[in-house]
Amino acid sequence: MTAEEDVVDSGRADMGEKVKLQTLKGAVFLTAVASAGMVAGFGSTLVLAKKKNPKWFNKGVMATAAAPESGTSLALRALGWGSLFAWCGVGLLSFTVWKLLGVHSRSEFRQKMNSFFPSIPKSTAAGSEPLDWDAVFKSSK
């Protein structure tokens, strides 16, 4: 190998690391935004429920003789069972499709799906250009 080839190879490795780092940063950002949205939505719903009827809200928080299980524990139990059923259902569906197609790797699965569904051609239509936000928010007086 010559010195030029070493420089090219190290440049490719640096680009690969940059792409991985950018992907990781994107995943962390999207996870943070989704988590913040869920917490904000759940919190605003709780505040709205408590503001609407504080008496019934407090009855749901603590277990009483009339309701031996609090509303929060019931909701958490329902969330747990729902999550379990969702994960198992998607896993079972994925496994079934995988076995019915008779594939042994993700690349085979991708090739099989490409044979079933038509490919979407890349076009240079006007819709593929980046959106000019200045033009969108420009007031037309």
A tleap script that builds the chain and sets N, CA, C and O, in Angstrom:
source leaprc.protein.ff14SB
mol = sequence {
  NMET THR ALA GLU GLU ASP VAL VAL ASP SER
  GLY ARG ALA ASP MET GLY GLU LYS VAL LYS
  LEU GLN THR LEU LYS GLY ALA VAL PHE LEU
  THR ALA VAL ALA SER ALA GLY MET VAL ALA
  GLY PHE GLY SER THR LEU VAL LEU ALA LYS
  LYS LYS ASN PRO LYS TRP PHE ASN LYS GLY
  VAL MET ALA THR ALA ALA ALA PRO GLU SER
  GLY THR SER LEU ALA LEU ARG ALA LEU GLY
  TRP GLY SER LEU PHE ALA TRP CYS GLY VAL
  GLY LEU LEU SER PHE THR VAL TRP LYS LEU
  LEU GLY VAL HIE SER ARG SER GLU PHE ARG
  GLN LYS MET ASN SER PHE PHE PRO SER ILE
  PRO LYS SER THR ALA ALA GLY SER GLU PRO
  LEU ASP TRP ASP ALA VAL PHE LYS SER SER
  CLYS
}
set mol.1.N position { 0.825 -1.182 0.000 }
set mol.1.CA position { 0.000 0.000 0.000 }
set mol.1.C position { 0.864 1.238 0.000 }
set mol.1.O position { 1.922 1.282 0.627 }
set mol.2.N position { 0.404 2.220 -0.699 }
set mol.2.CA position { 1.139 3.479 -0.714 }
set mol.2.C position { 0.578 4.405 0.352 }
set mol.2.O position { -0.442 4.116 0.978 }
set mol.3.N position { 1.254 5.507 0.542 }
set mol.3.CA position { 0.821 6.483 1.556 }
set mol.3.C position { -0.529 7.080 1.179 }
set mol.3.O position { -1.353 7.358 2.050 }
set mol.4.N position { -0.755 7.277 -0.120 }
set mol.4.CA position { -2.036 7.848 -0.567 }
set mol.4.C position { -3.193 6.907 -0.251 }
set mol.4.O position { -4.254 7.362 0.177 }
set mol.5.N position { -3.007 5.600 -0.454 }
set mol.5.CA position { -4.048 4.631 -0.160 }
set mol.5.C position { -4.330 4.574 1.333 }
set mol.5.O position { -5.478 4.397 1.742 }
set mol.6.N position { -3.281 4.724 2.159 }
set mol.6.CA position { -3.477 4.747 3.610 }
set mol.6.C position { -4.329 5.940 4.015 }
set mol.6.O position { -5.205 5.824 4.872 }
set mol.7.N position { -4.070 7.083 3.398 }
set mol.7.CA position { -4.836 8.296 3.711 }
set mol.7.C position { -6.289 8.115 3.293 }
set mol.7.O position { -7.194 8.517 4.024 }
set mol.8.N position { -6.526 7.520 2.136 }
set mol.8.CA position { -7.891 7.291 1.662 }
set mol.8.C position { -8.617 6.323 2.582 }
set mol.8.O position { -9.776 6.548 2.929 }
set mol.9.N position { -7.932 5.227 2.989 }
set mol.9.CA position { -8.546 4.254 3.890 }
set mol.9.C position { -8.859 4.869 5.244 }
set mol.9.O position { -9.920 4.603 5.808 }
set mol.10.N position { -7.959 5.686 5.777 }
set mol.10.CA position { -8.230 6.321 7.071 }
set mol.10.C position { -9.354 7.337 6.935 }
set mol.10.O position { -10.121 7.531 7.878 }
set mol.11.N position { -9.468 7.989 5.785 }
set mol.11.CA position { -10.570 8.928 5.552 }
set mol.11.C position { -11.908 8.213 5.528 }
set mol.11.O position { -12.900 8.721 6.051 }
set mol.12.N position { -11.936 7.031 4.920 }
set mol.12.CA position { -13.174 6.244 4.900 }
set mol.12.C position { -13.557 5.790 6.301 }
set mol.12.O position { -14.734 5.796 6.660 }
set mol.13.N position { -12.563 5.396 7.092 }
set mol.13.CA position { -12.836 4.974 8.462 }
set mol.13.C position { -13.369 6.138 9.282 }
set mol.13.O position { -14.290 5.973 10.083 }
set mol.14.N position { -12.783 7.327 9.077 }
set mol.14.CA position { -13.276 8.507 9.796 }
set mol.14.C position { -14.709 8.826 9.399 }
set mol.14.O position { -15.514 9.192 10.255 }
set mol.15.N position { -15.045 8.695 8.123 }
set mol.15.CA position { -16.417 8.962 7.664 }
set mol.15.C position { -17.381 7.944 8.258 }
set mol.15.O position { -18.500 8.290 8.635 }
set mol.16.N position { -16.949 6.688 8.343 }
set mol.16.CA position { -17.792 5.659 8.937 }
set mol.16.C position { -18.059 5.942 10.395 }
set mol.16.O position { -19.180 5.761 10.870 }
set mol.17.N position { -17.044 6.385 11.112 }
set mol.17.CA position { -17.219 6.729 12.518 }
set mol.17.C position { -18.114 7.952 12.669 }
set mol.17.O position { -18.925 8.015 13.593 }
set mol.18.N position { -17.974 8.922 11.771 }
set mol.18.CA position { -18.810 10.121 11.826 }
set mol.18.C position { -20.274 9.776 11.567 }
set mol.18.O position { -21.176 10.323 12.204 }
set mol.19.N position { -20.496 8.864 10.624 }
set mol.19.CA position { -21.872 8.451 10.318 }
set mol.19.C position { -22.477 7.726 11.509 }
set mol.19.O position { -23.632 7.963 11.861 }
set mol.20.N position { -21.706 6.849 12.130 }
set mol.20.CA position { -22.198 6.132 13.308 }
set mol.20.C position { -22.494 7.090 14.450 }
set mol.20.O position { -23.514 6.958 15.126 }
set mol.21.N position { -21.602 8.058 14.669 }
set mol.21.CA position { -21.802 9.039 15.728 }
set mol.21.C position { -23.036 9.889 15.448 }
set mol.21.O position { -23.810 10.180 16.360 }
set mol.22.N position { -23.221 10.286 14.198 }
set mol.22.CA position { -24.392 11.087 13.822 }
set mol.22.C position { -25.678 10.274 14.008 }
set mol.22.O position { -26.687 10.813 14.463 }
set mol.23.N position { -25.650 9.001 13.664 }
set mol.23.CA position { -26.817 8.143 13.854 }
set mol.23.C position { -27.131 7.988 15.336 }
set mol.23.O position { -28.295 8.032 15.735 }
set mol.24.N position { -26.103 7.807 16.146 }
set mol.24.CA position { -26.296 7.683 17.591 }
set mol.24.C position { -26.872 8.977 18.173 }
set mol.24.O position { -27.787 8.937 18.995 }
set mol.25.N position { -26.339 10.113 17.748 }
set mol.25.CA position { -26.859 11.397 18.221 }
set mol.25.C position { -28.324 11.565 17.823 }
set mol.25.O position { -29.133 12.049 18.613 }
set mol.26.N position { -28.661 11.165 16.603 }
set mol.26.CA position { -30.046 11.257 16.148 }
set mol.26.C position { -30.978 10.370 16.959 }
set mol.26.O position { -32.087 10.777 17.306 }
set mol.27.N position { -30.525 9.157 17.260 }
set mol.27.CA position { -31.345 8.240 18.050 }
set mol.27.C position { -31.553 8.766 19.464 }
set mol.27.O position { -32.655 8.671 20.005 }
set mol.28.N position { -30.503 9.321 20.067 }
set mol.28.CA position { -30.629 9.889 21.409 }
set mol.28.C position { -31.576 11.072 21.394 }
set mol.28.O position { -32.409 11.213 22.289 }
set mol.29.N position { -31.457 11.924 20.388 }
set mol.29.CA position { -32.342 13.090 20.285 }
set mol.29.C position { -33.802 12.665 20.129 }
set mol.29.O position { -34.675 13.183 20.826 }
set mol.30.N position { -34.071 11.734 19.226 }
set mol.30.CA position { -35.450 11.300 19.020 }
set mol.30.C position { -36.017 10.618 20.257 }
set mol.30.O position { -37.194 10.791 20.573 }
set mol.31.N position { -35.197 9.849 20.960 }
set mol.31.CA position { -35.644 9.213 22.196 }
set mol.31.C position { -35.972 10.261 23.247 }
set mol.31.O position { -36.979 10.149 23.946 }
set mol.32.N position { -35.128 11.274 23.362 }
set mol.32.CA position { -35.369 12.334 24.341 }
set mol.32.C position { -36.634 13.110 24.018 }
set mol.32.O position { -37.419 13.422 24.914 }
set mol.33.N position { -36.838 13.424 22.745 }
set mol.33.CA position { -38.031 14.174 22.347 }
set mol.33.C position { -39.289 13.342 22.578 }
set mol.33.O position { -40.290 13.861 23.075 }
set mol.34.N position { -39.250 12.073 22.228 }
set mol.34.CA position { -40.414 11.209 22.433 }
set mol.34.C position { -40.717 11.046 23.919 }
set mol.34.O position { -41.878 11.074 24.326 }
set mol.35.N position { -39.682 10.878 24.722 }
set mol.35.CA position { -39.888 10.741 26.170 }
set mol.35.C position { -40.463 12.016 26.766 }
set mol.35.O position { -41.385 11.967 27.580 }
set mol.36.N position { -39.923 13.145 26.365 }
set mol.36.CA position { -40.444 14.416 26.874 }
set mol.36.C position { -41.902 14.608 26.453 }
set mol.36.O position { -42.711 15.102 27.239 }
set mol.37.N position { -42.237 14.231 25.247 }
set mol.37.CA position { -43.619 14.338 24.789 }
set mol.37.C position { -44.559 13.447 25.571 }
set mol.37.O position { -45.669 13.853 25.915 }
set mol.38.N position { -44.113 12.225 25.854 }
set mol.38.CA position { -44.961 11.313 26.634 }
set mol.38.C position { -45.151 11.818 28.059 }
set mol.38.O position { -46.261 11.779 28.588 }
set mol.39.N position { -44.081 12.289 28.679 }
set mol.39.CA position { -44.185 12.806 30.049 }
set mol.39.C position { -45.081 14.035 30.082 }
set mol.39.O position { -45.913 14.170 30.979 }
set mol.40.N position { -44.918 14.933 29.112 }
set mol.40.CA position { -45.753 16.139 29.060 }
set mol.40.C position { -47.223 15.775 28.833 }
set mol.40.O position { -48.106 16.346 29.472 }
set mol.41.N position { -47.484 14.849 27.950 }
set mol.41.CA position { -48.863 14.432 27.688 }
set mol.41.C position { -49.494 13.761 28.889 }
set mol.41.O position { -50.638 14.052 29.237 }
set mol.42.N position { -48.761 12.868 29.523 }
set mol.42.CA position { -49.283 12.177 30.696 }
set mol.42.C position { -49.494 13.156 31.846 }
set mol.42.O position { -50.513 13.109 32.535 }
set mol.43.N position { -48.523 14.043 32.047 }
set mol.43.CA position { -48.639 15.026 33.124 }
set mol.43.C position { -49.799 15.982 32.919 }
set mol.43.O position { -50.532 16.285 33.861 }
set mol.44.N position { -49.969 16.458 31.691 }
set mol.44.CA position { -51.081 17.386 31.430 }
set mol.44.C position { -52.424 16.680 31.582 }
set mol.44.O position { -53.398 17.299 32.011 }
set mol.45.N position { -52.492 15.420 31.247 }
set mol.45.CA position { -53.735 14.668 31.438 }
set mol.45.C position { -54.046 14.508 32.920 }
set mol.45.O position { -55.197 14.655 33.332 }
set mol.46.N position { -53.026 14.207 33.728 }
set mol.46.CA position { -53.242 14.101 35.169 }
set mol.46.C position { -53.690 15.429 35.770 }
set mol.46.O position { -54.610 15.463 36.587 }
set mol.47.N position { -53.048 16.513 35.372 }
set mol.47.CA position { -53.422 17.830 35.892 }
set mol.47.C position { -54.849 18.171 35.494 }
set mol.47.O position { -55.611 18.690 36.310 }
set mol.48.N position { -55.213 17.890 34.272 }
set mol.48.CA position { -56.575 18.173 33.807 }
set mol.48.C position { -57.600 17.339 34.569 }
set mol.48.O position { -58.662 17.841 34.936 }
set mol.49.N position { -57.285 16.069 34.806 }
set mol.49.CA position { -58.212 15.204 35.549 }
set mol.49.C position { -58.359 15.677 36.991 }
set mol.49.O position { -59.464 15.670 37.533 }
set mol.50.N position { -57.268 16.084 37.612 }
set mol.50.CA position { -57.337 16.544 38.999 }
set mol.50.C position { -58.076 17.878 39.085 }
set mol.50.O position { -58.817 18.116 40.039 }
set mol.51.N position { -57.878 18.740 38.104 }
set mol.51.CA position { -58.539 20.039 38.104 }
set mol.51.C position { -60.040 19.884 37.860 }
set mol.51.O position { -60.849 20.627 38.415 }
set mol.52.N position { -60.395 18.920 37.032 }
set mol.52.CA position { -61.803 18.736 36.681 }
set mol.52.C position { -62.611 18.238 37.876 }
set mol.52.O position { -63.704 18.742 38.133 }
set mol.53.N position { -62.090 17.258 38.609 }
set mol.53.CA position { -62.818 16.722 39.756 }
set mol.53.C position { -61.818 16.170 40.773 }
set mol.53.O position { -61.475 14.989 40.717 }
set mol.54.N position { -61.344 17.011 41.703 }
set mol.54.CA position { -60.326 16.556 42.657 }
set mol.54.C position { -60.800 15.438 43.578 }
set mol.54.O position { -60.001 14.597 43.989 }
set mol.55.N position { -62.077 15.419 43.902 }
set mol.55.CA position { -62.601 14.389 44.815 }
set mol.55.C position { -62.445 12.995 44.187 }
set mol.55.O position { -61.925 12.081 44.828 }
set mol.56.N position { -62.888 12.837 42.952 }
set mol.56.CA position { -62.788 11.542 42.281 }
set mol.56.C position { -61.340 11.187 41.956 }
set mol.56.O position { -60.963 10.015 41.959 }
set mol.57.N position { -60.535 12.208 41.675 }
set mol.57.CA position { -59.121 11.962 41.403 }
set mol.57.C position { -58.451 11.349 42.628 }
set mol.57.O position { -57.709 10.375 42.497 }
set mol.58.N position { -58.697 11.899 43.812 }
set mol.58.CA position { -58.100 11.369 45.038 }
set mol.58.C position { -58.626 9.978 45.376 }
set mol.58.O position { -57.901 9.167 45.951 }
set mol.59.N position { -59.876 9.696 45.027 }
set mol.59.CA position { -60.405 8.345 45.249 }
set mol.59.C position { -59.679 7.325 44.373 }
set mol.59.O position { -59.489 6.179 44.780 }
set mol.60.N position { -59.279 7.734 43.186 }
set mol.60.CA position { -58.583 6.810 42.292 }
set mol.60.C position { -57.138 6.592 42.661 }
set mol.60.O position { -56.542 5.591 42.266 }
set mol.61.N position { -56.557 7.524 43.420 }
set mol.61.CA position { -55.148 7.404 43.779 }
set mol.61.C position { -54.943 6.408 44.913 }
set mol.61.O position { -53.966 5.659 44.908 }
set mol.62.N position { -55.851 6.391 45.883 }
set mol.62.CA position { -55.703 5.507 47.046 }
set mol.62.C position { -56.769 4.417 47.039 }
set mol.62.O position { -57.901 4.637 46.608 }
set mol.63.N position { -56.392 3.258 47.515 }
set mol.63.CA position { -57.348 2.154 47.616 }
set mol.63.C position { -58.306 2.415 48.778 }
set mol.63.O position { -57.906 2.910 49.832 }
set mol.64.N position { -59.567 2.075 48.566 }
set mol.64.CA position { -60.580 2.244 49.612 }
set mol.64.C position { -61.332 0.935 49.769 }
set mol.64.O position { -61.057 -0.040 49.071 }
set mol.65.N position { -62.297 0.924 50.706 }
set mol.65.CA position { -63.100 -0.279 50.906 }
set mol.65.C position { -63.973 -0.548 49.682 }
set mol.65.O position { -64.211 -1.700 49.318 }
set mol.66.N position { -64.449 0.536 49.049 }
set mol.66.CA position { -65.309 0.376 47.873 }
set mol.66.C position { -64.510 -0.116 46.668 }
set mol.66.O position { -65.003 -0.908 45.865 }
set mol.67.N position { -63.282 0.357 46.553 }
set mol.67.CA position { -62.409 -0.052 45.446 }
set mol.67.C position { -61.104 -0.568 46.049 }
set mol.67.O position { -60.239 0.232 46.405 }
set mol.68.N position { -60.945 -1.892 46.170 }
set mol.68.CA position { -59.768 -2.437 46.847 }
set mol.68.C position { -58.454 -2.187 46.112 }
set mol.68.O position { -57.380 -2.352 46.692 }
set mol.69.N position { -58.527 -1.798 44.862 }
set mol.69.CA position { -57.307 -1.530 44.101 }
set mol.69.C position { -57.352 -0.086 43.627 }
set mol.69.O position { -58.371 0.365 43.105 }
set mol.70.N position { -56.257 0.639 43.805 }
set mol.70.CA position { -56.240 2.040 43.379 }
set mol.70.C position { -56.222 2.119 41.860 }
set mol.70.O position { -55.855 1.168 41.169 }
set mol.71.N position { -56.623 3.261 41.369 }
set mol.71.CA position { -56.662 3.458 39.921 }
set mol.71.C position { -55.286 3.402 39.292 }
set mol.71.O position { -55.129 2.907 38.177 }
set mol.72.N position { -54.286 3.909 40.004 }
set mol.72.CA position { -52.933 3.884 39.447 }
set mol.72.C position { -52.396 2.459 39.340 }
set mol.72.O position { -51.763 2.111 38.343 }
set mol.73.N position { -52.642 1.632 40.355 }
set mol.73.CA position { -52.141 0.252 40.265 }
set mol.73.C position { -52.884 -0.525 39.187 }
set mol.73.O position { -52.302 -1.368 38.504 }
set mol.74.N position { -54.168 -0.237 39.040 }
set mol.74.CA position { -54.938 -0.882 37.971 }
set mol.74.C position { -54.423 -0.455 36.601 }
set mol.74.O position { -54.279 -1.278 35.697 }
set mol.75.N position { -54.145 0.843 36.458 }
set mol.75.CA position { -53.631 1.341 35.182 }
set mol.75.C position { -52.257 0.765 34.877 }
set mol.75.O position { -51.976 0.406 33.734 }
set mol.76.N position { -51.402 0.672 35.884 }
set mol.76.CA position { -50.073 0.097 35.656 }
set mol.76.C position { -50.151 -1.383 35.304 }
set mol.76.O position { -49.396 -1.865 34.459 }
set mol.77.N position { -51.055 -2.095 35.944 }
set mol.77.CA position { -51.231 -3.513 35.612 }
set mol.77.C position { -51.739 -3.663 34.182 }
set mol.77.O position { -51.278 -4.537 33.447 }
set mol.78.N position { -52.692 -2.812 33.781 }
set mol.78.CA position { -53.208 -2.858 32.409 }
set mol.78.C position { -52.131 -2.493 31.403 }
set mol.78.O position { -52.043 -3.098 30.334 }
set mol.79.N position { -51.307 -1.501 31.742 }
set mol.79.CA position { -50.207 -1.120 30.858 }
set mol.79.C position { -49.216 -2.265 30.701 }
set mol.79.O position { -48.725 -2.520 29.601 }
set mol.80.N position { -48.924 -2.948 31.788 }
set mol.80.CA position { -47.999 -4.086 31.726 }
set mol.80.C position { -48.516 -5.207 30.852 }
set mol.80.O position { -47.791 -5.731 30.006 }
set mol.81.N position { -49.787 -5.581 31.059 }
set mol.81.CA position { -50.365 -6.652 30.237 }
set mol.81.C position { -50.477 -6.221 28.773 }
set mol.81.O position { -50.202 -7.013 27.871 }
set mol.82.N position { -50.875 -4.983 28.535 }
set mol.82.CA position { -50.985 -4.497 27.156 }
set mol.82.C position { -49.641 -4.491 26.453 }
set mol.82.O position { -49.541 -4.870 25.286 }
set mol.83.N position { -48.607 -4.058 27.164 }
set mol.83.CA position { -47.261 -4.056 26.579 }
set mol.83.C position { -46.792 -5.470 26.278 }
set mol.83.O position { -46.216 -5.730 25.221 }
set mol.84.N position { -47.040 -6.381 27.209 }
set mol.84.CA position { -46.654 -7.779 27.001 }
set mol.84.C position { -47.360 -8.361 25.769 }
set mol.84.O position { -46.725 -9.001 24.931 }
set mol.85.N position { -48.666 -8.137 25.665 }
set mol.85.CA position { -49.411 -8.653 24.511 }
set mol.85.C position { -48.941 -8.018 23.210 }
set mol.85.O position { -48.849 -8.702 22.191 }
set mol.86.N position { -48.640 -6.718 23.226 }
set mol.86.CA position { -48.172 -6.040 22.011 }
set mol.86.C position { -46.827 -6.600 21.560 }
set mol.86.O position { -46.654 -6.913 20.382 }
set mol.87.N position { -45.876 -6.731 22.478 }
set mol.87.CA position { -44.563 -7.262 22.128 }
set mol.87.C position { -44.659 -8.702 21.632 }
set mol.87.O position { -44.046 -9.060 20.627 }
set mol.88.N position { -45.420 -9.512 22.331 }
set mol.88.CA position { -45.559 -10.913 21.915 }
set mol.88.C position { -46.276 -11.031 20.582 }
set mol.88.O position { -45.919 -11.870 19.755 }
set mol.89.N position { -47.278 -10.204 20.370 }
set mol.89.CA position { -48.018 -10.253 19.110 }
set mol.89.C position { -47.157 -9.859 17.923 }
set mol.89.O position { -47.186 -10.521 16.885 }
set mol.90.N position { -46.390 -8.784 18.069 }
set mol.90.CA position { -45.507 -8.358 16.980 }
set mol.90.C position { -44.409 -9.392 16.761 }
set mol.90.O position { -44.049 -9.684 15.621 }
set mol.91.N position { -43.882 -9.941 17.835 }
set mol.91.CA position { -42.852 -10.977 17.699 }
set mol.91.C position { -43.379 -12.212 16.993 }
set mol.91.O position { -42.711 -12.771 16.123 }
set mol.92.N position { -44.579 -12.638 17.367 }
set mol.92.CA position { -45.186 -13.812 16.737 }
set mol.92.C position { -45.486 -13.547 15.261 }
set mol.92.O position { -45.249 -14.407 14.412 }
set mol.93.N position { -46.003 -12.367 14.959 }
set mol.93.CA position { -46.283 -12.013 13.565 }
set mol.93.C position { -44.995 -11.981 12.752 }
set mol.93.O position { -44.949 -12.509 11.640 }
set mol.94.N position { -43.955 -11.367 13.297 }
set mol.94.CA position { -42.672 -11.296 12.590 }
set mol.94.C position { -42.086 -12.681 12.369 }
set mol.94.O position { -41.606 -12.984 11.277 }
set mol.95.N position { -42.120 -13.520 13.391 }
set mol.95.CA position { -41.590 -14.881 13.279 }
set mol.95.C position { -42.368 -15.684 12.236 }
set mol.95.O position { -41.779 -16.431 11.455 }
set mol.96.N position { -43.698 -15.525 12.227 }
set mol.96.CA position { -44.533 -16.251 11.264 }
set mol.96.C position { -44.205 -15.841 9.840 }
set mol.96.O position { -44.050 -16.696 8.967 }
set mol.97.N position { -44.098 -14.540 9.597 }
set mol.97.CA position { -43.760 -14.053 8.248 }
set mol.97.C position { -42.376 -14.550 7.859 }
set mol.97.O position { -42.166 -14.981 6.725 }
set mol.98.N position { -41.436 -14.494 8.790 }
set mol.98.CA position { -40.067 -14.944 8.535 }
set mol.98.C position { -40.050 -16.407 8.110 }
set mol.98.O position { -39.377 -16.765 7.143 }
set mol.99.N position { -40.788 -17.259 8.830 }
set mol.99.CA position { -40.796 -18.688 8.520 }
set mol.99.C position { -41.570 -18.986 7.234 }
set mol.99.O position { -41.175 -19.853 6.455 }
set mol.100.N position { -42.670 -18.266 7.013 }
set mol.100.CA position { -43.432 -18.497 5.786 }
set mol.100.C position { -42.634 -18.128 4.540 }
set mol.100.O position { -42.771 -18.769 3.498 }
set mol.101.N position { -41.803 -17.100 4.648 }
set mol.101.CA position { -40.972 -16.707 3.513 }
set mol.101.C position { -39.769 -17.629 3.332 }
set mol.101.O position { -39.191 -17.685 2.246 }
set mol.102.N position { -39.391 -18.344 4.374 }
set mol.102.CA position { -38.273 -19.277 4.274 }
set mol.102.C position { -36.925 -18.598 4.144 }
set mol.102.O position { -36.044 -19.107 3.451 }
set mol.103.N position { -36.746 -17.469 4.790 }
set mol.103.CA position { -35.478 -16.747 4.711 }
set mol.103.C position { -34.626 -17.086 5.932 }
set mol.103.O position { -35.124 -17.543 6.961 }
set mol.104.N position { -33.310 -16.842 5.779 }
set mol.104.CA position { -32.393 -17.174 6.864 }
set mol.104.C position { -31.570 -15.979 7.327 }
set mol.104.O position { -30.821 -16.091 8.298 }
set mol.105.N position { -31.692 -14.842 6.655 }
set mol.105.CA position { -30.957 -13.647 7.063 }
set mol.105.C position { -31.757 -12.415 6.664 }
set mol.105.O position { -32.718 -12.490 5.898 }
set mol.106.N position { -31.329 -11.278 7.207 }
set mol.106.CA position { -32.040 -10.046 6.872 }
set mol.106.C position { -31.853 -9.667 5.412 }
set mol.106.O position { -32.763 -9.105 4.802 }
set mol.107.N position { -30.702 -9.959 4.845 }
set mol.107.CA position { -30.486 -9.633 3.433 }
set mol.107.C position { -31.402 -10.477 2.537 }
set mol.107.O position { -31.926 -9.978 1.540 }
set mol.108.N position { -31.594 -11.746 2.888 }
set mol.108.CA position { -32.542 -12.579 2.130 }
set mol.108.C position { -33.963 -12.034 2.276 }
set mol.108.O position { -34.732 -12.021 1.314 }
set mol.109.N position { -34.302 -11.588 3.476 }
set mol.109.CA position { -35.634 -11.029 3.709 }
set mol.109.C position { -35.848 -9.780 2.847 }
set mol.109.O position { -36.911 -9.602 2.252 }
set mol.110.N position { -34.823 -8.917 2.786 }
set mol.110.CA position { -34.926 -7.704 1.970 }
set mol.110.C position { -35.093 -8.067 0.494 }
set mol.110.O position { -35.908 -7.458 -0.200 }
set mol.111.N position { -34.334 -9.049 0.006 }
set mol.111.CA position { -34.448 -9.461 -1.392 }
set mol.111.C position { -35.823 -10.054 -1.680 }
set mol.111.O position { -36.398 -9.810 -2.741 }
set mol.112.N position { -36.347 -10.828 -0.741 }
set mol.112.CA position { -37.675 -11.429 -0.917 }
set mol.112.C position { -38.750 -10.346 -0.970 }
set mol.112.O position { -39.660 -10.408 -1.797 }
set mol.113.N position { -38.641 -9.357 -0.089 }
set mol.113.CA position { -39.614 -8.256 -0.083 }
set mol.113.C position { -39.518 -7.440 -1.360 }
set mol.113.O position { -40.534 -6.992 -1.891 }
set mol.114.N position { -38.283 -7.241 -1.865 }
set mol.114.CA position { -38.120 -6.517 -3.133 }
set mol.114.C position { -38.740 -7.282 -4.290 }
set mol.114.O position { -39.193 -6.668 -5.255 }
set mol.115.N position { -38.772 -8.609 -4.216 }
set mol.115.CA position { -39.386 -9.383 -5.292 }
set mol.115.C position { -40.917 -9.324 -5.221 }
set mol.115.O position { -41.589 -9.431 -6.247 }
set mol.116.N position { -41.477 -9.151 -3.999 }
set mol.116.CA position { -42.932 -9.076 -3.844 }
set mol.116.C position { -43.484 -7.691 -4.179 }
set mol.116.O position { -44.518 -7.569 -4.835 }
set mol.117.N position { -42.795 -6.666 -3.730 }
set mol.117.CA position { -43.296 -5.307 -3.877 }
set mol.117.C position { -42.487 -4.556 -4.916 }
set mol.117.O position { -41.281 -4.775 -5.035 }
set mol.118.N position { -43.129 -3.671 -5.675 }
set mol.118.CA position { -42.382 -2.909 -6.677 }
set mol.118.C position { -41.462 -1.894 -6.006 }
set mol.118.O position { -41.768 -1.355 -4.942 }
set mol.119.N position { -40.343 -1.653 -6.649 }
set mol.119.CA position { -39.420 -0.666 -6.094 }
set mol.119.C position { -39.906 0.732 -6.444 }
set mol.119.O position { -40.529 0.942 -7.485 }
set mol.120.N position { -39.624 1.659 -5.591 }
set mol.120.CA position { -40.027 3.041 -5.816 }
set mol.120.C position { -38.862 3.745 -6.486 }
set mol.120.O position { -37.791 3.869 -5.892 }
set mol.121.N position { -39.054 4.210 -7.716 }
set mol.121.CA position { -37.938 4.852 -8.416 }
set mol.121.C position { -37.637 6.220 -7.812 }
set mol.121.O position { -38.538 6.941 -7.384 }
set mol.122.N position { -36.360 6.557 -7.789 }
set mol.122.CA position { -35.969 7.877 -7.324 }
set mol.122.C position { -36.183 8.853 -8.468 }
set mol.122.O position { -35.784 8.607 -9.606 }
set mol.123.N position { -36.816 9.955 -8.140 }
set mol.123.CA position { -37.085 10.940 -9.178 }
set mol.123.C position { -36.514 12.281 -8.766 }
set mol.123.O position { -36.255 12.529 -7.589 }
set mol.124.N position { -36.327 13.123 -9.732 }
set mol.124.CA position { -35.838 14.470 -9.460 }
set mol.124.C position { -36.992 15.448 -9.618 }
set mol.124.O position { -36.842 16.512 -10.217 }
set mol.125.N position { -38.133 15.077 -9.078 }
set mol.125.CA position { -39.313 15.927 -9.182 }
set mol.125.C position { -39.142 17.152 -8.285 }
set mol.125.O position { -38.208 17.234 -7.488 }
set mol.126.N position { -40.054 18.088 -8.434 }
set mol.126.CA position { -39.985 19.330 -7.667 }
set mol.126.C position { -40.152 19.066 -6.177 }
set mol.126.O position { -39.666 19.847 -5.359 }
set mol.127.N position { -40.822 17.990 -5.809 }
set mol.127.CA position { -41.051 17.678 -4.407 }
set mol.127.C position { -39.799 17.228 -3.676 }
set mol.127.O position { -39.780 17.215 -2.445 }
set mol.128.N position { -38.745 16.856 -4.411 }
set mol.128.CA position { -37.542 16.368 -3.754 }
set mol.128.C position { -36.589 17.487 -3.373 }
set mol.128.O position { -35.581 17.244 -2.710 }
set mol.129.N position { -36.895 18.710 -3.786 }
set mol.129.CA position { -36.049 19.841 -3.419 }
set mol.129.C position { -36.293 20.216 -1.971 }
set mol.129.O position { -37.399 20.033 -1.463 }
set mol.130.N position { -35.275 20.739 -1.295 }
set mol.130.CA position { -35.490 21.167 0.085 }
set mol.130.C position { -36.474 22.334 0.147 }
set mol.130.O position { -36.517 23.181 -0.745 }
set mol.131.N position { -37.253 22.355 1.208 }
set mol.131.CA position { -38.275 23.371 1.370 }
set mol.131.C position { -37.649 24.682 1.810 }
set mol.131.O position { -36.812 24.698 2.712 }
set mol.132.N position { -38.045 25.780 1.182 }
set mol.132.CA position { -37.550 27.106 1.537 }
set mol.132.C position { -38.474 27.688 2.598 }
set mol.132.O position { -39.543 28.211 2.283 }
set mol.133.N position { -38.051 27.591 3.872 }
set mol.133.CA position { -38.894 28.014 4.987 }
set mol.133.C position { -39.109 29.528 4.997 }
set mol.133.O position { -40.143 30.000 5.469 }
set mol.134.N position { -38.147 30.289 4.482 }
set mol.134.CA position { -38.327 31.730 4.429 }
set mol.134.C position { -39.504 32.094 3.521 }
set mol.134.O position { -40.270 33.011 3.816 }
set mol.135.N position { -39.633 31.365 2.420 }
set mol.135.CA position { -40.736 31.630 1.504 }
set mol.135.C position { -42.076 31.190 2.114 }
set mol.135.O position { -43.113 31.793 1.839 }
set mol.136.N position { -42.049 30.145 2.936 }
set mol.136.CA position { -43.285 29.646 3.545 }
set mol.136.C position { -43.825 30.649 4.554 }
set mol.136.O position { -45.026 30.918 4.584 }
set mol.137.N position { -42.938 31.206 5.385 }
set mol.137.CA position { -43.379 32.110 6.440 }
set mol.137.C position { -43.386 33.579 6.024 }
set mol.137.O position { -43.681 34.457 6.835 }
set mol.138.N position { -43.069 33.838 4.797 }
set mol.138.CA position { -43.070 35.223 4.297 }
set mol.138.C position { -44.523 35.679 4.179 }
set mol.138.O position { -45.365 34.997 3.595 }
set mol.139.N position { -44.785 36.835 4.744 }
set mol.139.CA position { -46.157 37.339 4.684 }
set mol.139.C position { -46.357 38.033 3.349 }
set mol.139.O position { -45.507 38.799 2.895 }
set mol.140.N position { -47.470 37.757 2.742 }
set mol.140.CA position { -47.801 38.369 1.452 }
set mol.140.C position { -48.796 39.489 1.694 }
set mol.140.O position { -49.992 39.248 1.858 }
set mol.141.N position { -48.293 40.708 1.715 }
set mol.141.CA position { -49.150 41.872 1.975 }
set mol.141.C position { -49.432 42.631 0.719 }
set mol.141.O position { -50.137 43.640 0.752 }
savepdb mol mol.pdb
quit
